[in-house]
Amino acid sequence: MTPPHLTSTQRSIGAVLDRLPVGRVHRRVVIAVGLGLFFDMYEVFLASSMNVALGTTFAISGLQLKLLLASAFVGMFVGAVCLGRLADRIGRRRAFLLTLAWYSLWSLIAAFSPNAWFLVFARFMAGIGVGAEYPVGDVYLSDVLPKDKRGRLATWAYTCSFIAVPVVGFLALWLNAAPPLGIAGWRWLLALGGLGAVAVLFLRRRLPESPRWLASAGRNEEAQAALDEFAAGSGVDAEELQAIEARAGGVDAEAPEPAQQRLSRLFRPPYLRRLGMLAVFHLFQTFGYYGFGTLSALVLVSRSYDVTHSLLFTALSFLGYPLGSLLSTPLIARFERKHLLIAATVAMAISGILFATSDSEVLIVVFGFLTTAISNVFSNAFHIYQAEIFPTALRATAVGWTYSLSRLSSGALPFILLPVLEDYGALPMYLVVSAALLIICAAIGFLGPRTTRRSLAEINPA
């Protein structure tokens, strides 16, 4: 039931956002979020392409290698927990700018690391900035995109981000083979990431704040101005649409309430169940998604392929990330996201095992490509899904808290999967990965709500 004391702006703002045609402001948001998320993916997949080559600079192995693989992910955990919550307090746009600026600064500092331990520290600090990029990006897209186009448009933003994966793979192959100016390739990779993020900051400055968030914070005049900007970009009049929604009784709004009272809603039905489901999901989904992306080159080295061949196979496999993201667009629009997630999880486990057991170089690339393509159908579906199942005032907090667990488990992966790889081989390692993926299938199947083509008000009862 809608609280009677809501203003007309608060009553209609979500319903109007859901009815707006897609316009230039929506497209600007999709592009800006996609480019920002590009550097999240760039940082994550830098590990696989950079760490093999670092041995020639710092002779990294054993504990140092595990710490280097884990450091950025631990930083991402801290960033997702702390800065995700910040987006519910200061707004989506300001949180975006803050996280990207922090990442850019520390990525540039990391490029000048004098030793392995400083590099571990700098990667941790850069991870703090980039850790909240996906949670904030997910909730911003969920806040402003029309309900019928939410899945399709969000996948375009994610596709833009996943272009980073083959970019990192081929940059690493080129920069490590022929380092410009005699400077180690991994230093160039870090510097390019930091400088590119600076360029995106200027694009993000032109973004409007989320009207839903402004209304949930009681900032009605600013919410109306932001809504007018979205409506003008779509070539319609926001006030006319609001009048239509008022006559039809259309409401998608939340009453502003104290922060502690809002937070307590996460621990009541149905949100406690959803919070638990996402916590289990994020603890284990990284075994399949990041486990392949960050360890694939090391898997091939363990099978006696040299560093150059391993990086080439990895780079070719990484082409599946943007192509799989494109493939997800019609799938997410057509199928219920909950069911699509389960199907993609099973397919990802099967293709990962085939990658680990293939002896033919062609099949290694084919199954590596299939693993990455399927994993991005999986990834796009869950990023949209997790931002749909919590109310506006708590969306970034809930997504940040649960998504942070994926960063923590990603940081633990080298300490779990590398010993299995070193002691038992590639197939046992991928069997461990498959067991983790079966756990998340069960969590989604039993605890996850349906969301496709439903408004946020339908999904999230008051």
C-alpha angles and dihedrals in degrees: 000000000000115000109250095223095065114121121239089256092053092045097055109027099092093042091051093048089054091052099046117112113240107270142170095283091054090050091048090053092049092050095045094047091046093052091047091050088049088076093049088058091040091056095044096050094039086082096065094046098039107040098064090054094046091075090077092056105039102009088238118187141135115010095004092055091050092048092049091050090048102039099080092045092051088051089050089054091055091046095048093049097045105029096039088062089047091062090062090051105041102020139265097271097050092046089052093054094046096050095047094048091051092049093048093052096050095041089058091047090050090056089066096048111149095201143008096264094054089049090053089052095046092048089052091052093047088050091059090061097044094040094082096043096093098040092049092042092050095051094043091054091045091050098053110026120094112256096242092049099035097100097043096046094043091054090057089056091049091047089056089053094049093058081079091071100065088034089060092044096052094038089055091048092051100038094047093047095049112011110204114241089001090285114139114263095235090060090055091049092055094044094049090052092052095046093047091053090056090058092053091053090070092053092049093054088073094058121111119231118255108274090208092056093046091051092047087053091052094248093133101164092051090045091054092048091051091047090050089054092053091045094049089052088054093048097245137109113252094203092055091051091047091052090051091049091048091054091047092047092241110168132172106157145116127216115241110253138172115287095244092049091050091049093053090062089073089066096053130075131313095014098053089059091049092047090053092047093052092045091057091041095054095044090060109024092077091066089070102031107037094022090069097037098049100036105035094097091049090049090056092046088052087056090057100261112139123245095260094051091044092053091046093050090046093049092050091047090050090064084079092070100071093032091050089049090054090048090054093062098078092033094055091046093051107036133055105263094226092057094041089055092055094047093048092048093056092046091049092054093050095048092046091055091049089051090053095049103040117111098188116088089219092053091047089058093042095051091040088054092047091049092053094043093051092043090060094052083054094045097048092047095052095044090056093040098051093053093051099058102065133063120261098254091053102030099102093041095052094043092044094050096048097036089052088067089063089057091049093049090046088056089051094048096086090054091048105035103032094061089049090049093047097044103034109015140243100305096055089047091055091046088058088050091050092052090054091050092053089056092057091048088058093047094052094042096052103031109025121101124220116256113164114127092355124123119244089247091057093048095045113046118202 
